[in-house]
């Protein structure tokens, strides 16, 4: 698998410049805000989303100031949603660091999320980037709808495969789609190409989320056992849905009962995960993940060859081959 460092190579200088501009975009006149945003910058992840923006822009044209603003807007939005998610989920850790709500409690965390979102909106408005705002606003709406749809289905545990794909398309894929659409738009791509890159990002995002769901069945480094976090949170992911759809009526009742009433019982969760493995749920999810990945890659077949295009292809592969 191509490393992330190699994938970044065609836009490495743009990513370094983006880091500087992103830090600048988070500055304020309130010392507490600056202290917290400095903590956020310190714990940044792999920067997958800005990478999609810059690689798409360079594949479709040239990176420019608008590309930096598009990447900043998306990263500000993404960071804000992660902060709000941690508050909603009462999570104390994020990427190995303490979450904001663990350090500064919920009220400050929500306000920081609101602040970042407003900074992103003003960054676009001040530069008349109305197309970026449209793209990202649609993603924000879809992310909210996806989250609420997942909450509704978790209560009833009646999710089917088509609903699962609708949830992950909205919750995860919509943001990666907006990265690719905004990147293309910033480079001056026409409307058809922007739509095409949006679809490319959506397909990639679906494959990305299925891979995330599969991590729940992987072995952790510290215990050597699968984590089962999705089951504990009553999330119906693709391997589990496949198992349900291929079980007898009595087995379905047992599975639903475990998820609904015994999701905190470690032994019962582990038994259910073993059943998912034995049913072929993992292999089925992997097969569909690769189908979505290959559909995404095929959309790049008629794009002009370039180092950025090669990296964009490798970034898609990275999303389904990554170890974490």
C-alpha positions in Angstrom: 0.0 0.0 0.0 1.3 3.5 -0.9 2.0 5.5 2.3 0.1 8.6 3.1 3.4 10.6 2.8 3.8 9.4 -0.8 0.2 10.2 -1.5 0.7 13.8 -0.2 3.8 14.4 -2.4 2.2 16.2 -5.3 0.5 18.7 -3.0 2.9 18.6 0.0 3.7 22.3 -0.1 0.1 23.2 -0.4 -0.7 21.1 2.7 2.1 22.8 4.7 0.7 26.2 3.6 -2.8 25.1 4.4 -1.7 24.2 8.0 -0.4 27.8 8.5 -3.6 29.3 7.0 -5.9 27.0 9.0 -4.2 28.0 12.3 -4.6 31.6 11.3 -8.3 31.1 10.5 -8.9 29.9 14.1 -7.4 32.9 15.9 -9.6 35.1 18.1 -9.3 37.9 20.6 -10.3 35.6 23.5 -7.4 33.9 25.3 -9.5 30.8 26.3 -10.5 30.3 22.7 -6.9 30.5 21.5 -5.8 28.0 24.1 -8.5 25.5 23.1 -8.0 25.9 19.3 -4.2 25.5 19.8 -5.0 22.2 21.5 -7.3 21.2 18.5 -4.6 22.0 16.0 -2.0 19.9 18.0 -4.2 16.8 17.8 -5.1 17.0 14.1 -5.5 13.6 12.4 -4.3 12.3 9.0 -5.8 15.3 7.2 -7.6 13.0 4.8 -10.3 15.6 3.9 -8.0 18.6 3.1 -6.0 16.1 1.0 -9.1 15.2 -1.0 -9.7 18.9 -1.6 -6.1 19.7 -2.9 -5.7 16.5 -4.9 -9.0 17.0 -6.6 -8.3 20.6 -7.4 -4.9 19.8 -8.9 -6.4 16.9 -10.9 -9.1 19.2 -12.3 -6.9 22.3 -12.7 -4.7 24.3 -10.4 -4.6 24.9 -6.7 -5.3 28.6 -5.8 -6.4 30.7 -2.9 -10.0 29.5 -3.3 -8.7 25.9 -2.8 -7.2 26.9 0.5 -10.4 28.5 1.6 -12.5 25.5 0.6 -10.2 23.2 2.5 -10.3 25.5 5.6 -14.1 25.7 5.4 -14.5 21.9 5.3 -11.9 21.3 8.0 -13.6 23.9 10.3 -16.9 22.3 9.7 -15.5 18.8 10.3 -13.8 19.8 13.5 -16.9 21.4 14.8 -19.0 18.3 14.1 -16.5 16.1 15.9 -16.6 18.3 18.9 -20.4 18.2 19.0 -20.4 14.5 18.4 -18.1 14.0 21.4 -20.6 16.0 23.6 -23.6 14.0 22.3 -21.8 10.7 22.7 -20.3 11.7 26.1 -16.9 10.6 24.7 -13.7 11.3 26.7 -11.2 10.5 24.0 -10.6 11.4 20.4 -7.6 10.0 18.4 -5.8 9.1 21.6 -6.2 12.6 23.1 -8.7 13.8 25.7 -11.8 15.3 24.0 -12.7 19.0 24.6 -15.7 18.1 26.7 -13.4 15.9 28.9 -11.1 18.9 29.6 -13.4 21.9 29.4 -16.9 20.3 29.8 -19.9 20.4 27.6 -20.9 24.0 27.5 -17.5 25.3 26.4 -17.2 22.5 23.9 -20.5 23.3 22.2 -19.6 27.0 22.1 -16.2 26.1 20.5 -18.0 24.0 17.9 -20.3 26.9 17.1 -17.3 29.3 17.0 -15.5 27.1 14.4 -18.6 26.8 12.3 -19.1 30.5 12.3 -15.5 31.1 11.4 -15.9 28.8 8.4 -19.0 30.6 7.2 -17.5 34.0 7.6 -14.3 32.9 5.7 -16.5 32.0 2.7 -18.8 35.0 2.9 -15.9 37.5 3.2 -14.5 36.1 0.0 -17.8 35.6 -1.9 -17.3 31.8 -2.0 -21.0 31.2 -2.4 -20.5 27.9 -4.3 -18.4 26.5 -1.5 -21.1 27.5 1.0 -23.7 25.8 -1.0 -21.7 22.6 -1.3 -20.8 22.5 2.3 -24.2 23.5 3.6 -25.8 20.6 1.7 -23.3 18.3 3.3 -24.1 19.7 6.8 -27.8 19.1 6.3 -27.2 15.5 5.1 -24.8 14.8 8.0 -27.5 16.0 10.5 -30.2 13.9 8.7 -28.0 10.8 8.7 -27.2 11.1 12.4 -30.9 11.5 13.3 -31.9 8.6 11.0 -29.3 6.4 12.8 -30.6 7.4 16.2 -34.1 6.6 15.2 -33.2 3.2 13.8 -31.0 2.4 16.8 -34.1 2.8 19.0 -36.2 0.4 16.9 -33.4 -1.9 15.6 -35.3 -2.4 12.4 -32.6 -1.3 10.0 -32.3 -2.8 6.5 -29.4 -2.7 4.1 -30.8 0.2 2.0 -31.3 2.3 5.2 -27.8 1.5 6.3 -26.4 2.8 3.0 -28.6 5.9 3.3 -27.2 6.6 6.8 -23.6 6.3 5.8 -24.1 8.2 2.6 -25.4 11.1 4.6 -23.2 10.8 7.7 -19.8 10.1 6.2 -19.8 10.1 2.4 -21.5 13.5 2.1 -18.5 15.3 3.7 -15.9 13.5 1.5 -18.1 14.3 -1.5 -18.1 18.0 -0.6 -14.3 17.9 -0.4 -14.0 16.6 -3.9 -16.8 18.9 -5.3 -15.3 22.0 -3.6 -11.8 21.1 -4.7 -13.0 20.8 -8.3 -15.0 24.0 -8.1 -12.1 25.9 -6.7 -10.0 24.9 -9.7 -12.6 26.3 -12.1 -14.2 23.0 -13.2 -17.5 23.2 -15.0 -20.7 22.1 -13.3 -20.7 18.6 -14.9 -17.2 17.9 -13.6 -18.0 19.2 -10.2 -21.0 16.9 -10.0 -18.9 14.0 -11.2 -16.3 14.6 -8.5 -19.0 14.9 -5.9 -20.2 11.4 -6.9 -16.6 10.1 -6.9 -16.2 11.4 -3.3 -19.6 9.9 -2.3 -18.6 6.4 -3.5 -15.2 6.8 -1.8 -16.9 7.9 1.4 -19.2 4.9 1.5 -16.2 2.5 1.0 -14.4 4.5 3.8 -17.3 4.0 6.2 -17.7 0.3 5.5 -13.9 0.0 6.3 -14.6 1.8 9.6 -17.4 -0.6 10.4 -15.0 -3.5 9.8 -12.5 -2.2 12.3 -15.0 -3.0 15.0 -14.4 -6.7 14.3 -10.6 -6.4 14.2 -8.3 -7.4 17.1 -7.0 -4.5 19.3 -3.3 -4.3 20.1 -3.8 -4.3 23.8 -6.3 -7.1 24.4 -6.1 -9.1 21.2 -9.9 -9.1 21.1 -12.4 -7.2 18.9 -13.8 -4.0 20.4 -17.5 -4.4 19.7 -18.0 -0.7 20.2 -20.7 -0.4 17.5 -22.7 -3.1 19.1 -22.3 -1.5 22.5 -23.7 1.7 21.0 -26.5 -0.2 19.3 -25.3 0.7 15.8 -26.5 -1.7 13.1 -23.5 -2.0 10.7 -23.3 -3.9 7.5 -21.7 -7.2 8.9 -24.4 -7.4 11.6 -27.2 -6.5 9.1 -26.0 -9.3 6.8 -26.0 -11.8 9.7 -29.6 -10.8 10.7 -30.8 -11.2 7.1 -29.3 -14.6 6.9 -30.5 -16.0 10.3 -33.6 -17.9 11.3 -36.5 -16.1 13.0 -35.4 -17.4 16.4 -31.8 -16.4 15.8 -32.9 -12.9 14.8 -34.7 -12.5 18.0 -31.6 -13.6 20.0 -29.4 -11.1 18.1 -31.8 -8.2 18.5 -32.2 -9.0 22.2 -28.5 -9.0 22.7 -28.1 -5.6 20.9 -31.1 -4.1 22.6 -30.8 -5.4 26.2 -27.3 -6.8 26.6 -25.0 -4.5 24.6 -22.9 -3.8 27.7 -22.4 -7.5 28.5 -18.9 -8.3 27.2 -19.4 -12.0 26.9 -22.7 -11.7 25.0 -21.2 -9.1 22.7 -18.2 -11.2 21.9 -20.5 -14.2 21.2 -22.5 -12.1 18.8 -19.4 -10.9 17.0 -18.2 -14.5 16.6 -21.6 -15.3 15.1 -21.2 -12.4 12.6 -17.8 -13.8 11.6 -19.2 -17.3 11.2 -22.1 -16.1 9.1 -19.9 -14.5 6.5 -20.8 -11.0 7.5 -17.2 -9.7 7.4 -16.6 -11.1 3.9 -19.9 -9.7 2.6 -19.1 -6.2 3.9 -15.6 -6.4 2.4 -17.0 -7.4 -0.9 -19.4 -4.4 -1.0 -16.6 -2.1 0.2 -14.4 -3.1 -2.7 -17.3 -2.7 -5.2 -17.8 0.9 -4.0 -14.1 1.6 -4.1 -13.8 0.2 -7.7 -16.8 2.3 -8.8 -15.1 5.4 -7.4 -11.8 4.6 -9.2 -13.6 4.0 -12.5 -14.9 7.6 -12.4 -11.3 8.7 -12.7 -10.5 6.7 -15.9 -11.1 9.6 -18.3 -9.3 12.2 -16.3 -5.9 13.5 -17.7 -3.0 11.6 -16.3 -0.9 13.5 -13.7 0.9 12.9 -10.4 -2.1 14.4 -8.6 -4.4 11.9 -10.3 -2.2 9.0 -9.3 -2.2 10.2 -5.7 -6.0 10.6 -5.8 -6.3 7.0 -6.9 -3.9 5.9 -4.2 -5.8 7.9 -1.6 -9.0 5.9 -2.5 -7.0 2.7 -2.1 -5.7 3.9 1.2 -9.2 4.4 2.6 -9.9 0.7 2.2 -6.5 -0.7 3.1 -5.6 1.5 6.1 -4.9 -0.2 9.4 -6.7 2.4 11.5 
